Each structure stands twice: as C-alpha cells, then as structure tokens.
Amino acid sequence: MDLTVDEREMLSGRDGRAVKKSMEILTALGEIYGAKRLVDVASVQIAGVSYDNLGDAGLEFLDEMARDGKVKVFTTLNPAGMDLLDWKALGIDEGFARKQKMVIEAFAKMGVVTTCTCTPYFVGNEPRPGQHVSWSESSAVCYANSILGARTNREGGPSALAAALTGKTPEYGYHLDEARQPAITVQVEARLEDIVDFGALGSVIGKKIGNAVAYIVGIERATLDQLKSFCASIATYGGTALFHMRGITPEPVSAPETRVSVSTEEIERAKAEMDGSGRVDFVAIGCPHCSLGELEEIARLLRGRKVKRETWIAVARPVKEQAERVGVLGPIEHAGAKCAADTCFVVAPLRGRFKCMATNSAKAVFYARSKNQFETVYAPLEKLIDIATS
Ligand code: F3S
C-alpha cells in the first residue's frame, strides 16, 4: 500500500503502541483486500461492546489499546450487554455488570463517546453523502451506505477501533465507486404496509441474492423506521452492506438487466415462518433501537394499560432522554414496560431466561432463535402491545 509519511511514522510507532497496532491491523486488511491507500474517516461506530460477546479476551485487548490510545474522530458504540444505569431492573447479575462497566471504561479512556446504540444516526453520528466512515454494526452499515449515501465496509470491532485511533481506513470495497454499482434488479411486487412487511422483505431478498448490491424497484414510499428495519433484516439474512431503492435512496444508479422479483406470497410465507405459536414470555421491541416516533406510538398504544409479561423497548439513551422531556416515557414506564437504554435483547445475556419472544424485528427473530434458542412470534406493533398487556 502507498502510505504517506505520517502514516508510515504511525506504523513505525511514533504515536505509541495502540496507534502502531491499529496501523498494523489496517495495513494488513488493506493488503488482503488490495487497497492502494488509506483514506480519512469522518466517524466510527464500534460493534463488539457487550461483555457477553467479548469475554475476558476482548476486554484484555481493549485494556491494552486503552493504555495509550486516543480516538482521532467522533466515535460511538454499539449496544452493550446491559442498561448502563438500570441494569438491575433488567435482571443482569453483578458479576456481568462489573465486567461490562470495565469494557465501557476502556472505551471512555480512549475518548470514545460511550453512547451505546445501533442507531448512531439518531444521536449525532450521521455522516453526509460520500463521506468515508468506518462502522461495524451490520444494520447501521447498511443504513449508512444505502440511506445516508456514506461509504463504509462492514468492519469488525478491532478494525473499527483501529480506524478510530488513527482516523484512517483502507480504501477498498464500498469506499470505491465500482463496488457500489448494483448487480441485480429486484422488482418488489408486494404491497408493504408496515415494519413487519419491510422486515420480511429484507429476509426474502437477503436469502435470494446474498450480499450482492441490489437495485430495488416497486416500492413507492417508505418511512425511515421501515427502512431501518429493512436494513437490519437484509443485512442479517443476506450479509448486505449496500442496496439502492429507486426514488428513495440517494445514489444515482441504473437498473441492471439481471432481475428477480418478490411476490406477496413470498412476503406472507416469510412472515408465517418467523411467527410461531409458543406462549410468549418476553416482548421485545426496538431492533434496531426505536426512534422517538416509534416511542410515541408505543406510548399511545400503552396509555391506560398495564403489561403482564416482561416487555423491553430498546433505545439509545439520548432518545430515551428526549422521550422523557416530551412526556413520552411516562406512559411507557407507567404501563410497566422497561425502556432499556444502551442495550438490546440480542446482545444482553438472556440465554435460558425466556422461552418465547414476540417481536416486530426480523433480525431479532434470527438471533433469538440462533443465539438464545427462543421460540418466536413475529407481529406488528399493535399486536405486540396486545400480547404484552394480555
Ligand atoms: Fe440493534 Fe441489537 Fe437489533 S444491536 S439491530 S437492537 S440486534
């Protein structure tokens, strides 16, 4: 790779061990993927924050990097394994909480903004079109590339941290124009009503075309909440980091001749496959983390009701604080639902605690089954609130 003088000096250890290690990670990645150079990044989002996923080996790596590493660009975190303030209310044990706090402290020592969310674009980490960033949460990567028009590969936790400590990332993959061109046109013939439909669509397309860049046509309109759900789903089921949607996403591209279509029957089949018949003991909303608009809708549906099953609503802490200021949090908490900030029901240590999880997220269905062996019920928000309160 063609490194600048400054980059060479970072690699040789001028700025300390963490920066040297980071440059080693980035140049090794660049060599593997044929990058010609490093580019500056505007922001970083780091996944691999939950102690449930990191374990002691991950914590040791972070402590090592935190000895002399300091971030050079605005950097936020993916959800942690617990609400950093109200972890007891979520049933997290002390031993786990102690380790999780050590993880967060290591990031804080490096200057990372320790807001833990998979929706960094709701909390100020919102790159502009064309900007290079280094993000690692798969749904956020897909959102950054597709909806915001920024440029990032699907980074791992260590390579994103390396980008944060150097302000650089190797220029390959989705940083380059050629990799951002669509390879296949996906004609959506189904009418999509709500988030559950968009989640199902993501699973159908993801399974059909894998991680090929799709040019999706046939969707007339979509809300940002529907798109964030779609991003999470297509990234989970297909490994997708970028798609284009005619009339909706910002990059001008033309339709490839290779075509596939998605029918209403396929969407219905996907929904039925995710929607089991177990007895729900856990209602999980907010994958990806809820927007303020979604919290308003939940508050409206919960007003005057009480939840009778464990119900978590996952959210970024700044969004929870906003909700409190505008009077939306009160009705949710008054109903007995737990507004779980900083975390989510996939990265929290929940194995063995529940048997059947109801959710409106296709991504959450995937991980509830594969990681936690829960049965799942897949239903729109109104039905979830009916289940939670019955
Ligand atoms: Fe976010 Fe957790 Fe879902 S990180 S996308 S809420 S699995």
Boltz pocket constraint, residues with backbone or C-beta under 6 A from the ligand:
constraints:
  - pocket:
      binder: B
      contacts: [[A, 78], [A, 79], [A, 118], [A, 137], [A, 139], [A, 232], [A, 286], [A, 287], [A, 288], [A, 289], [A, 314], [A, 343], [A, 344], [A, 345], [A, 346], [A, 347], [A, 363], [A, 364], [A, 367]]
      max_distance: 6.0
